[in-house]
């Protein structure tokens, strides 16, 4: 029993550590009002996050660019409706940007 328990606990701990980033980004997505205009794979008012991830895939500075759009707002990139600035810290904007860009 002990021979099985240790590998199971180790795998569980590694999985939990790896999923912390995703859940932090998802938590911010749900609590900062992003869900009102964005969905992961469907366009609502703003683009689907899969489309955002596709647009910025492989670009240097993509996290910083998207974080800036989240924090400061942006217009004209995804159509005529502007995205207003969001009440997030720099760190929260970066976590959200990384999470959004992970949806490729």
C-alpha positions as CSV (number, residue, x, y, z in Angstrom):
1,X,0.0,0.0,0.0
2,X,2.8,2.4,0.9
3,X,4.4,1.7,-2.5
4,X,1.3,3.0,-4.3
5,X,0.5,5.8,-1.9
6,X,3.7,7.8,-2.4
7,X,3.6,8.0,-6.2
8,X,-0.1,8.9,-6.1
9,X,0.5,11.7,-3.6
10,X,3.5,13.0,-5.6
11,X,1.5,13.0,-8.8
12,X,-1.4,14.8,-7.1
13,X,0.9,17.5,-5.6
14,X,2.5,18.1,-9.0
15,X,-0.9,18.4,-10.7
16,X,-2.1,20.8,-8.1
17,X,1.0,22.9,-8.4
18,X,0.7,23.1,-12.2
19,X,-2.9,24.0,-12.1
20,X,-2.5,26.9,-9.6
21,X,-1.8,29.4,-12.5
22,X,-4.8,28.3,-14.4
23,X,-7.1,28.6,-11.5
24,X,-5.8,32.0,-10.5
25,X,-6.4,33.3,-14.0
26,X,-9.8,31.7,-14.2
27,X,-10.6,33.2,-10.7
28,X,-9.7,36.7,-12.0
29,X,-11.7,36.1,-15.2
30,X,-14.8,35.3,-13.1
31,X,-14.4,38.0,-10.4
32,X,-13.2,41.0,-12.5
33,X,-16.2,41.1,-14.8
34,X,-14.5,39.7,-17.9
35,X,-17.3,37.1,-18.3
36,X,-19.7,39.9,-19.2
37,X,-18.0,40.4,-22.6
38,X,-15.7,37.4,-23.2
39,X,-16.0,33.6,-23.3
40,X,-13.2,31.2,-23.9
41,X,-14.3,29.9,-27.3
42,X,-17.2,32.1,-28.3
43,X,-17.3,35.7,-29.4
44,X,-19.6,37.8,-27.2
45,X,-19.1,41.5,-27.1
46,X,-15.3,41.0,-27.3
47,X,-13.3,38.2,-29.0
48,X,-13.1,34.7,-27.8
49,X,-10.0,34.0,-25.8
50,X,-9.0,31.3,-28.3
51,X,-9.0,34.0,-31.0
52,X,-6.9,36.3,-28.9
53,X,-4.4,33.5,-28.2
54,X,-4.3,32.6,-31.9
55,X,-3.7,36.3,-32.9
56,X,-0.8,36.7,-30.5
57,X,0.7,33.2,-30.7
58,X,4.5,33.3,-31.0
59,X,4.8,37.1,-30.7
60,X,7.4,38.6,-28.5
61,X,5.9,40.7,-25.8
62,X,2.4,39.2,-26.2
63,X,1.8,38.9,-22.5
64,X,2.7,42.6,-21.9
65,X,0.6,43.7,-24.9
66,X,-2.5,41.9,-23.8
67,X,-1.9,42.9,-20.1
68,X,-1.8,46.5,-21.2
69,X,-5.0,46.1,-23.2
70,X,-6.7,44.5,-20.1
71,X,-5.5,47.2,-17.7
72,X,-5.7,50.3,-19.9
73,X,-8.4,49.4,-22.4
74,X,-8.1,49.2,-26.2
75,X,-10.2,50.0,-29.2
76,X,-10.1,49.2,-32.9
77,X,-8.3,45.9,-32.7
78,X,-11.4,43.6,-32.6
79,X,-14.0,45.8,-34.1
80,X,-15.8,49.1,-33.3
81,X,-16.7,48.4,-29.6
82,X,-13.8,49.5,-27.3
83,X,-12.8,47.5,-24.3
84,X,-12.7,49.9,-21.3
85,X,-9.9,49.9,-18.8
86,X,-10.3,47.3,-16.1
87,X,-9.9,47.7,-12.4
88,X,-6.9,45.3,-12.1
89,X,-3.4,45.6,-10.7
90,X,-0.4,45.2,-13.0
91,X,0.1,41.7,-11.6
92,X,-3.5,40.7,-12.1
93,X,-3.4,42.0,-15.7
94,X,-0.3,39.9,-16.3
95,X,-1.9,36.8,-14.8
96,X,-5.1,37.3,-16.9
97,X,-3.0,37.9,-20.0
98,X,-1.0,34.7,-19.5
99,X,-4.3,32.8,-18.8
100,X,-6.0,34.2,-21.9
101,X,-3.0,33.4,-24.1
102,X,-2.9,29.8,-22.8
103,X,-6.1,29.1,-24.7
104,X,-4.6,28.3,-28.0
